[in-house]
Amino acid sequence: MIFQLRKSKILLNLFIAIGILAIANLFSVYLIFNSTGMEEKVPRLLIKFFNVNLEANLPAYFSSLVLLIDGILLALIAYGSNAKGGKFWHWIVLSGIFVFLALDEMIQIHEQLRAPMETLLGTTGILYFAWFIPYVAVTIIIGIAYFKFVKRLPKRTLKLFILAGVLFISGAVTMEAISGMHAEKHGESTLTYALMYSFEELLEMSGAALFLYALIDYITIEFNSLKLKFKPKEDKSKKKNNVILEA
């Protein structure tokens, strides 16, 4: 049995899902500012289920899943590169990073850094949400370390990687900084802040989805003979199905 995936259809479906989640989130924002007293159980449940600023809900699961698939695809590329006798440690490290980001998205590890970082640094303005300072520092270090590596990528892949990175960082860093300035002056209970974090998560989801597409596209370019096959293993005592990955 051979599974074939159409990368363009995958990207389309991902953005359809993102669009649906974005609409559901805006509905939750509407409920936050229009459900008097929040005594009703249904509005509270819908807000908890769809609001992108909360953890362990549908948007968080979706974002975490996409990032995790990114990590798996990166590991698959590392395997393929190693099988071809090429360098693979760059891909392995990236895979680990995206698995961490998937976990972070699920349980919001970065939020645990917010209070201690703000207390330690006493930041204000665009650095009001100080949790992203170490994340930015790590991103810069990775960018420098990977400069020569990414230059060797196919031009199409490089463009897609850059676009995906710009989208994701624009949400995770730029919008976070802007919303931090607003939160410092006006608090985190305003409609403006809610729209800011909504746009922030939309950018992050879009970046992760586009990166997934870019990885699949890279796999089809570099490993056109890569196949996933389910091959029965003959055993007189037991019958098992083995998954064989051929490159």
ChimeraX attribute file (.defattr): number of C-alpha atoms within 10 A of each C-alpha:
attribute: neighborCount
match mode: 1-to-1
recipient: residues
	/A:1	8
	/A:2	9
	/A:3	8
	/A:4	8
	/A:5	9
	/A:6	10
	/A:7	16
	/A:8	12
	/A:9	11
	/A:10	15
	/A:11	18
	/A:12	13
	/A:13	13
	/A:14	21
	/A:15	16
	/A:16	12
	/A:17	15
	/A:18	21
	/A:19	14
	/A:20	12
	/A:21	19
	/A:22	21
	/A:23	14
	/A:24	20
	/A:25	25
	/A:26	19
	/A:27	16
	/A:28	23
	/A:29	21
	/A:30	15
	/A:31	16
	/A:32	21
	/A:33	14
	/A:34	11
	/A:35	12
	/A:36	9
	/A:37	8
	/A:38	13
	/A:39	9
	/A:40	10
	/A:41	8
	/A:42	10
	/A:43	18
	/A:44	15
	/A:45	11
	/A:46	18
	/A:47	22
	/A:48	18
	/A:49	19
	/A:50	24
	/A:51	25
	/A:52	28
	/A:53	17
	/A:54	16
	/A:55	17
	/A:56	16
	/A:57	17
	/A:58	18
	/A:59	27
	/A:60	24
	/A:61	17
	/A:62	19
	/A:63	24
	/A:64	25
	/A:65	18
	/A:66	20
	/A:67	28
	/A:68	23
	/A:69	18
	/A:70	27
	/A:71	26
	/A:72	18
	/A:73	18
	/A:74	27
	/A:75	20
	/A:76	18
	/A:77	22
	/A:78	22
	/A:79	20
	/A:80	21
	/A:81	18
	/A:82	14
	/A:83	13
	/A:84	12
	/A:85	9
	/A:86	11
	/A:87	15
	/A:88	18
	/A:89	14
	/A:90	14
	/A:91	20
	/A:92	18
	/A:93	16
	/A:94	17
	/A:95	24
	/A:96	16
	/A:97	17
	/A:98	21
	/A:99	21
	/A:100	17
	/A:101	19
	/A:102	24
	/A:103	18
	/A:104	16
	/A:105	21
	/A:106	20
	/A:107	16
	/A:108	16
	/A:109	14
	/A:110	15
	/A:111	14
	/A:112	11
	/A:113	16
	/A:114	17
	/A:115	13
	/A:116	13
	/A:117	18
	/A:118	16
	/A:119	10
	/A:120	10
	/A:121	11
	/A:122	12
	/A:123	13
	/A:124	14
	/A:125	16
	/A:126	18
	/A:127	19
	/A:128	23
	/A:129	25
	/A:130	27
	/A:131	20
	/A:132	20
	/A:133	15
	/A:134	13
	/A:135	14
	/A:136	14
	/A:137	11
	/A:138	12
	/A:139	13
	/A:140	12
	/A:141	11
	/A:142	13
	/A:143	13
	/A:144	11
	/A:145	12
	/A:146	12
	/A:147	10
	/A:148	10
	/A:149	13
	/A:150	16
	/A:151	10
	/A:152	9
	/A:153	13
	/A:154	12
	/A:155	11
	/A:156	12
	/A:157	20
	/A:158	16
	/A:159	13
	/A:160	20
	/A:161	21
	/A:162	14
	/A:163	16
	/A:164	24
	/A:165	18
	/A:166	16
	/A:167	22
	/A:168	24
	/A:169	19
	/A:170	19
	/A:171	25
	/A:172	19
	/A:173	20
	/A:174	16
	/A:175	20
	/A:176	25
	/A:177	20
	/A:178	20
	/A:179	24
	/A:180	24
	/A:181	19
	/A:182	19
	/A:183	18
	/A:184	14
	/A:185	10
	/A:186	12
	/A:187	12
	/A:188	15
	/A:189	11
	/A:190	14
	/A:191	12
	/A:192	14
	/A:193	19
	/A:194	23
	/A:195	14
	/A:196	19
	/A:197	22
	/A:198	21
	/A:199	18
	/A:200	25
	/A:201	24
	/A:202	21
	/A:203	22
	/A:204	22
	/A:205	28
	/A:206	22
	/A:207	25
	/A:208	25
	/A:209	26
	/A:210	24
	/A:211	25
	/A:212	28
	/A:213	25
	/A:214	23
	/A:215	22
	/A:216	21
	/A:217	18
	/A:218	19
	/A:219	19
	/A:220	13
	/A:221	13
	/A:222	14
	/A:223	16
	/A:224	10
	/A:225	11
	/A:226	13
	/A:227	15
	/A:228	15
	/A:229	14
	/A:230	14
	/A:231	13
	/A:232	12
	/A:233	12
	/A:234	10
	/A:235	8
	/A:236	6
	/A:237	6
	/A:238	7
	/A:239	10
	/A:240	11
	/A:241	10
	/A:242	11
	/A:243	12
	/A:244	12
	/A:245	13
	/A:246	12
	/A:247	16
